[in-house]
Amino acid sequence: MKLAFYILIVLAVIIYLLLNYYIGLRGWQMLFLKQSIIGKRLYWCLFWILPASFFISRFTAMLPVGSLNFFLEMTGYYWMAASLYLLIIILICDFIRFSYRTIFKEKRRISYYKNLGILISIIVIVLVAALLIYGTWNTYNLKIVKYDVDIKKQAGNLESLNAVMVSDVHLGTLIGIKQVEKMVDNINKSEPDIVIIAGDLIDNDIKPLKDPQIIWALSRIRSMYGVYAVLGNHEIYSEDADVIKSLMEKAGIRLLIDECININDSFYIAGRNDSAIERFYKEERKNIKDLLNGIDITKPVIVIDHQPNSIDEAYSNGVDLLLSGHTHKGQIFPISLITDALFENDYGYLKKGNMSSIVSSGYGIWGPPLRIGSNSEILHLRIKFK
């Protein structure tokens, strides 16, 4: 599976570079083909710095050049987002030009009219820059999203439960101690009965989680019944599940790996291993039926599964509330159209019979430090038992 994973990465890189060549070619034709402002060789040398900067940062990360590596990584990330929107706009322009030439039998291309190419290019650059600026601001514009959930079961003496959920924190280059402290303060403000971390606490590696400041900040989370977490695909990729579990325990977080526990003899909370374990390591995780085997199903059952791909399985096995993250709601539009097509519930609240599925767009970010069409969020769940 690892070999297939690496092959997919290589193919993705090749496709990315080919698309960038297309963007660069159109940029040259629109801006400089009829002008002598810049030479063609110099143009291409400058252009390829943008898509190459991210890949270069993967190597400089191993060198003691922190500031340079950060600059290259951010340049690469921002260019990924910019190239997505440039590609969409260029394809639209090409379609219009092709339609114009087909309908009116014009041999000249629209962009060759006097100064029109320059004007269109300026408008496109300003538009994309505005999107990047807005997306950066929106990344750190935290939203508190509230959901009311009714579970038609008795939970001992409990009439309701105030739960807080975060997912996809992605501790790393862009999410550090300041963002964690902000997250913890917002969690504690709601005085939760229980706190749930639905996977992907880390990003690329576990190094940030080893930071004593991060551990101390996470240990400040206060709740009546504790803090519970599951593994996400990024924890699986790190290959350090045992170390992650130990570090979480230091922070007072209970990591549930295919485990179901009874809380206060009132309700159950179960945490699934992430499905990436099956794809990446060919190891089986417990199905929900086995995970809930032997419990009192008349009590409320809450299942945490990082990726929202087990809704039908949860529904058919009597789960009352399924909590997930992973999708980021696409993070950047129009990628949200892809996540919507891939998952029955890629974001928000879905009611299926007596079961509720809730998917968060996540607290942190992966890749480009941008959110366009999605929000960084913390969920407040007001659960009522009947």
N, C-alpha and C positions, 0 to 999 in steps of 0.2 A: 504493500500500500504506500509505503514511503516513496518508493521509486515512482509510482504513478503520480504521487503528490508533487514530486520534483519535476516530473515531465510537464505537468500542468502549469507549474510556475514558469518553466522555460517557454512554453507556448504562449502564456500570457505576456511575458516580456517581449517576445517577438511581435505579437499583435500590437502591443503598446507602441513599440518603436515604429512599426509600419504606419500606424495611425498618426503618429507624430510627424513622420515624413510627409504624409498627406497634408497635415496642418501647415507644416513649414513651407511646402510647395505653394499652397494657396496664399500664404502670407507673402511670399516673394512675388508672386504674380500680382497681388493686389497693391503692394506697397512700393516695390522697387524695380519691377521689370522694365518700366518705361522711364525710370529715373536713374541718375548716376550718383545718388547720395551714398551708396554703399556697394562694395563689390560682392559678387555672388559668393565667393569663397569665404569672405569675412562674415557674410550673413549666416551661412550655414554653420560656421564655427561657433558663432554667438548663439545661434538657435539651439544647437545640440547640447549646450551647457545646461539648458533648462530640464529636459527629460533625463539627462545623464546624472544630474546632481543627486537624485535620490539613491541611485545605485552606487555612486562614489561614496556617499555617506555610510553605506554598509561596510566599507573598508576603513574609512577614517574613524569609525566607531571603535576600532581596535587600537587606535593611536591616541596619545595624550594631547589631543587638539579639540577639546570640548566645544569651544565657541565656533570653530570652523565646521565641525561635524553638525552642530545644531543649525547653523546657517544653511548648509547643504541639504540637510533633511527637510527643513521648512520650505526651502526653495522647491525641492522635489515634490513635497506634498501639495503645496499651493499650485504648482504647475499641473499636477494630476487633475485637480479640480478645474483649473482654467482650461486645460486641454479638452475636458469633457464638454464644457459649454462652447468652446470654440469649434469643436467637431460638429456639434448639433447645428450651430449657426451656419457653418460653412456648407454642410449638407443641405440645409434649407435654401441657401443662396444658390447652390449648384442646381438644385431642383427647379428653382425659379428661372435661372438662366437657360437651363435645358428646355423648359416649357416655352419660354419666350422664343428661343431659336426655332423650336419645332412648329409653333403656331404661326409666327410671322416670317419664317424662313430667312431670318437674319443671320448672316455669317459672322458679324461682329458680336462679341460678347458684351453684355451690359456693363461689365466692370471696366471696359475700355473707353467708355465715354469720358469726356474731359473731366478730370478730377473726381469722378464718381467713385473710383476704386479707393482713393485716399479717404474720401468722406465716409464711405461705408466702413473702412478699416478703423477709423477713429471712433465711430459710433460703437462698433463691436468691442473695441478695447475698453472704452469707458463703461459699457454695459457689463462686461465680464469683471472688470475691476470693482464695480459697485456691488456685484453679487458676492465677490470674495470678501469685501469689507463687511457687508451685512452678515454673511455666514460666520465670519470671525466673531463679530459682536454677539450673534445669537448663540454661539457655542457656550458662552459663559453667562448667558441670560437664563438662569435656572428657573424652571417652572415647578410648582407644587401641584400635582394632579390628583384629584380626589375621586374615589369610586365608592359607591354604596353597594354592598353585596349582601344578599339575603340567602342564608343557608337553611333549608327546611328540615333541620334536625336540632335536637336538644344537645347542649354542650355542658352537661352537669349543671352547675349553678350559674354558669356564665350566660348572660343575655346578649352580650355583644363583645367584640374584640377590636381594639384599635391597633391595626398593623401598619407598619411602614416597610416599603420595599424599595431597594435600589438594585440596579443591574448594570453590567458593562461599565464599571468604573474605569478600567484600563489604566491602572497605575503605570506610569512610564515617563517619557520625555515631557509630555504636555500636562499630565495630571499628576501633581505632586502634593506636598504637604499642605499648601494653602487650599487647594481644592478639597482635600480630604477633611480638613478642619471645618470648612464651610459646609460640607455634606453632613458631618457629625453634628454640628450646631443645629442645622435644619431638622435633622432626625430627632434630636432631643427636645426641640421646641414643641413637638406634637405629643410628647409624653406617651410614647407607644407602649402597648402591652407586649408586643413582639416585633422584632426587626428581622427582615429577610434580605439576604444578598443573593440574587439569582444568577450568579456566575460571571466570569470574566472580570474578576477583581483586578487581575494583572493584565498587562498588554503583551509585550514581547518576551520578557523574562521575569524572574522572581526577585531580581535585585532591589527594586523599590520596596517590596514587601519586607525585605530584611532591614530596612532603615528603622532604627529605634524610634524616630519621631513619628513615622507612619504607624508603627505598632502602638505607640502611646496614644495617638489620636484615635485610632479605631477602638482602643480599649475604653475610651470615654463614652461610647454609646451606652445609653441607659434604657433598659426596658424591664418589664415585670418578669417575662418568661424567657428572656435571653435573645441572643443573636444567632441566626442559623443561616448557613450558606451552602451552596452547591458548586461543583466544578463547572466551568464553562469550557468551550473549545480551546481558548487560549491557555488555560491551565493545563489542559491535556497536551497541547503542543509543547509546553515547557518541559514535559517529562519529569516533573518534580512534585508529584501529588503528595508524597509523604512529607516533604519539606514544607509545602504549602500548608498542609494540615497542621503541622507543628507550629508554624508561624501564626496561623489563625488562632490556635489555642492560646498562644501567648497574648493575643489581642482580645481574648474572651469570646471568640467566635466558634460555634460548634459547626464543623463541616460534616455534612451528611452525604455519604457516598453509597448510594443504593441502600438507604437506611430509613426506617420509619420509627418514630418515637411518639409516645403518649405525653401530652402536655397537661399537667394538672388534673389528670383523669377526666378531661373535658373534651379534648379534640386531638387529632393526630396531625403530625406534620412529617411528610416524607420528602427526602431529597434524592433525586436520580443522578447517577453518573451521566456525564454528557455523552451524547450519541457519537461524538467524534472518536471516542474510544473504540467504537466498532469499525469505523472507516479507516482510522489512522493506524491502529494496532491490531485490528482483527480480534479484539477481545469483546466478549459479550457483556452487556449490562443487564441487570434484572429487568424483566418486563414488569409492568405495573401490577399485574395479577399476583406475581410472586412477591413483589415488594410489599403488597398489602396483605399477604397471606397471614391469617391468624388474628387479624385485628377485629375489633368490634365495629363493624361497618355502620351500625346505627348512630355512631358518633360522627361529627364532622371530620372530613378528611381533606387536608390541604397538601397538594403535591407541588414541589418546585422542580421544574425541568427547564434547563437553560434555553434550549431551542424549542420553539413551539410547534413541534412536529408530531406530537402524540395526543392530539385533542380527542380523536375518535377512541383511542385506546383508553384514555383517562375516563371518558364518558361511559364507556361500556363496562368499566370496573368500579363504578360507584364513587368516583372522585367528585367532591363538591366544589373545589376551587383549584384551578391549575394556574400557576404563576410562572411566567417566562420572560426572557429578554432577547438578546442575541441580534435581533433584526436591525436595531437602531432606527427603525422606520425608514430604512434606506439611507439615512443620515443626510444625503444630498439628493435632491430631486434632479433627474427623474429616476434615480435608482430605487426609489420607493415603489415605482410601478413593478419592478422586478420582484421585490420582497412581497408585494401584494399578490403577485401571481404564484409565488412559491409556497406561501403559507396560507392556510385557511384563515388564521388570524395573525396578521403581521404586526398589528398594533392596536392597543385599546382593549375594549371590553366586548366579549362575545358570549352570549347565553346559548347553551345547548342543552335542552331539557332542563334538568335541575342543576346542571353543572355550569359554572362560570369560568371562562378563560380570560385572563388579563395578561397582556404583553406590554412591557415598557420599552420606550425608545432609548433608555439608558441614561446614565449620569455623565459618563465620559464620552470620548470619541476614539475612533480608530482611523488611522491614516490622516488625511487632511484635517486640520483643526477648524472644520467648518460644519455648520448645520444649516441647511437650506431646505425648508419643508419638513423639518423635524425639530424637536427641542430636547435639551438636556433636562432631565426631570427626576423627581423623587415622588413616589406614589404613596398616598395616604389611603388606606383601605378601611372603611368603616363596615365591619362585618356584623350582621345581626343574625342571631340564631332563633329558630322558631320550632 
